[in-house]
Amino acid sequence: MKGNGAVGAIIVTYHPRSEQVQHLARIRAQVNVMIVVDNGSAAHELAELRNAQCKLQLTLIENGENLGIAAALNIGVREAQRQRCRWVVLFDQDSVVTDGFVSSMIAEFEAYRPHRKILQIVPRYIDPETGAERPTSTFRDGGVFLTITSGSLFLMDTFTACGLFNEDLFIYCVDDDFSLRLRENGYFIGLSSRAILLHRSGNPTSARIFGKTVTTRNYRPEIRYYYARNKTWILRTYGQKFPRLILPTLRELVSIPLKISLMEDAPWAKVKFFLKGLRDGVLGRMGRARFAL
């Protein structure tokens, strides 16, 4: 049933592996509408998505190129609006839902509503390999401060109240910006106690340096560019309103190049792109970057 409380799932894909396409069925079983927005995958990957489209009765939107996570999410949100969804839940292609995920999220969202001005709720995040739970940053009202996109559930009214995702960011910090925009407008972000999303971020490796265990994410050089640029933009845009951002962000912007240099392969290329990102963030050069890797 569409409308009158229908739940839409939006999944952004980018060169998905076969097992990631297969995981779509787990989400499809819990929602009324499924929208997959593909950001320029190869022909054989699209063939798998088209097969899933037939089997799962999902809406597949093929962008033909990588438009960035924010633009893809916005395309999905507009399609969910067109299909008259009341709720929308967002997923990365590598996230796996557990049983009862969506129903738990909605039930706990509704439990917050009599007491909170809420537009978004996030699940608990468990790393499927280690079993470790990702810590959640909290705000002074007891809700969540910064969220990640995957697993977030919103009322569709959110996008009328606070706008769509910022396409100038392209990738990275899209979720930080949206969280801070909600908070800036006085909205609460809830945390589910029951809904669990299996979610892994990057390809982390750890090493002992000066007697401490240090972890690095091993992101590609272009990801390091967007990370540095967009973190700098976030700090410039929201640092005065939310001063708690300042020290952790500055610490990251100093420590990450050191970790890359000491722990990752091809460190010079990654550090070079990181420094380019810092420069462009300070200068306010946003949007999709055009650079040769």
N, C-alpha and C positions, 0 to 999 in steps of 0.2 A: 504494500500500500504506500502510495506517495502522498505527501502532504499530511496535515493533521498529526504531526509527530514523527514523520519519517526520518530515518537516520541515513546519512550519506557518508561513505568512506572515500577519501581521496588518497591515492597512492601515486607518488612521483617515481618513475623508473628511469634508469640511466644505465644501459648495458647490464640488465639483470641476468643473473645466473638462473639456470633451469630450476633449481630448488627454490629460489626466491619467487619465481612465477608460480610454482606449485603452492606456495604458502598463501597465495591470494584466496584460495578456497576457504581457508580458516576464517579470514575476515568476512568473505562474502556470506557465510552462514549466519553472521551476527547483525547484518545491516540490510536495509531496504534497497539502497542504491549504492553501487560501487562505480567509482570513476578512476580510471588509470590514465595518468598524463605522462606520456613518454617524451623524454628530452633527447631525441636523436640517437636512439639505439640502432645497432646494425640490423641488416635484413633478417638474419636467422633469429635474432632476439625478438624482433617484431613478429616473426612468424609464430613464435611461442605465445606471445601476448595475444595475437589474433585468435589463436586456438583457444586460449583461456576466455577470450571475449565470447566465443560461441558457447563454450561449456557453462560459463558462469553467468551469462547474461549481464555483462558489465559494459559500461561505456568506455571505449578506448579513444583517446585523443592523441594523435601523433603529431608532435611539433616539428619533426624533421631535422631539428638541430637542438643544441643545448641552449635553452633560453634562460637557464638559471632556476634555482629552486623557488624563488619568490614568484616569478612569472608563471611557473608551472602550477604552483599552489593557487594563484589567483584565477587561472583558467579553470581549475577544478572547482573552486568556490563558485564561480559564475555559473558553471554547469549544474552544480548542486542547487543553486538558487532557481535556475530554470526548471529543474525537476522538483521544485517545491519542498525541499528538505527543511526540516525544522532544526535538526542537529547536523553537525559535520565533525567527523573525526579524521585526523590526518596521520599518515603513516609513511615511514621510509620503506624502501623495498626490502631491506634486510631485517625488519622488525617482525616478530612473530607474536600473535595474540594468544592468550590463554583462554580457557573455557570461561564463558560468562563475562568476558571483558567489557563489552559495550553496555550490557544491561547494568553491570555494577557501576560503571562510570556515570550513567544517567541517574541511577538511583541515588548515588552519593551527591551528585550535582543538585538534584532536587531537594535533598536533605539540607544543603547549605542555604537554599534560596530564601527561606523565611527570615534568616538572620544576616545574610550577606548579599552585597551587590555583586553577584558573581556572573561572569561570562565564559570562564574557561576552567577546566579541571584537567589534571594530569595524573597518570598512573604511577605505580611503583615500577622502577626499571631494574631488571635483573640481567646480569651478563650470563648468557647461556653456557659459556665455557667455564667460568670460574664460580658461578653462583653468587657472586658479590652483588650487593644492591648499591646502585648509584645514589650518592647522597643528594639531598634536595636543599636548595637554598631557601631560607624562610624570610618572610617579611615581618614587620613589627605587628601586623594584625594576626599573625599565626598562619597565614596562607603562604603560597609559594612566591618567591621573588622572581627568579629567572627560570624559564622552562626550556625544554627542547621540543621541536616540532612533532616528532613522531609520538603517537599515542595521545596527543592533546585533543580534547573534545570541546567544541564550542557550540553555543547557541548561534543560529544563523544571524540573529540580531547583532552579534558582535561586530560584524563587518559593516553594518550600517552605523553603529555607534563609534567605531574606532578606525574605520577604513580597512583597506586590503593590505597585503604584505608589501614591503618596500622593495621594489624591483631594482632600485639603484644599488642595493647590496649584492645582487646577483646570487651569490651563495655565501654562506657563513654569516652568523649573527642575525639572520632573518628572524629567528625565534627570540633572541635577546631583545631586538628592537620592538617586536610585537608585545612581549611581556611588559617592557618598560612603558610602552604606549598605553596599555591597559592600566597599569599602575598610575601613570601620570593623570589619567582620566578618572581615577578614584575607584577602579574596579578591583574586585577580589579574585584571586586565582586559587582554586581549591586543589587539594591533594587527596586522591582516592586511597583508602586503606586496604581495599580488597582487589582492585584490578591490577594485574601484573602484565607487563610487556617484556618479552625477551628481546633485549636490545644490546648490540655491541657497537662501540664507537671506534672507528679507525682500526689500526693493527698495532696495538701497543706492545712495546717491549720495555723491559726493566733491566737496570744494571746498578751495581753498587759503586757509588762515587763518593769519595771522602767519608766512607763509613755509612752512607745513607742510601736507601733504595730509591732510585729516580726512575720515573716512567716517562716515555715519549711516545707520541702517536703515529709517527712514520707517515705523515700526510705527504701527498705529492707537492712539488714545488709551487704549482699554481694555487693549491689550497692554502699553502703558507702565505702567499701574497694576499689572498682575500681575507684570511684570518687577521693578519697584521693591519691591513687597511681598514677593515670594518670594525675591529676592536678599537682602533684609534678614533674612528667616526662615532662609535657608541660613546666613548669617553667624552668627546667634544660635545656631543648632543645632549647627553643625560647626566654628565658628571656633576654639574652644579645642583641639579634636582635630586640626584641620588649619590651623595658623596661616598657612600660605601663602595662604589664601583672603582674609585680612583686607585687605591693602594693595590688591590689584587690585579687590576689590569696592568698597571705599571710593572708589577712584579713579573707577570707573564711576558710582557714585551721585552723584558731584560733576560729572563731565564730561558725562554724558548730557543733563541739563537744559540745559547750555550749548550743546551741539550742536543740540538741538531748537530752542532760541531763535534760533540764528544761521542754521540751514540748512534747516529744515523748514516746510512749510505748516501753518497753524492751530497755531502753536506754543503759544499760551496754553492751549488745551484739553489738549494733550498734557502740558505741564508740570504743569498742575493735577492731572491724573490720576496723574502720576508722584509728586507730593508726597503725594497721598492714599494711594498705595501704600506710600510710606515710613512714613507715620503708622501705617497698619494693620499693617505688618510689625513695627514696634516694639511695638505694643500686642498683637500676636498674634492679630489678627482674620483668620482664614483661611476657606477654603471659597469657594464661588461668590459673587462680589460682586454686589449688586443696585444698579445705579446707572443713571441716565438719561444717555445720551450727548448 
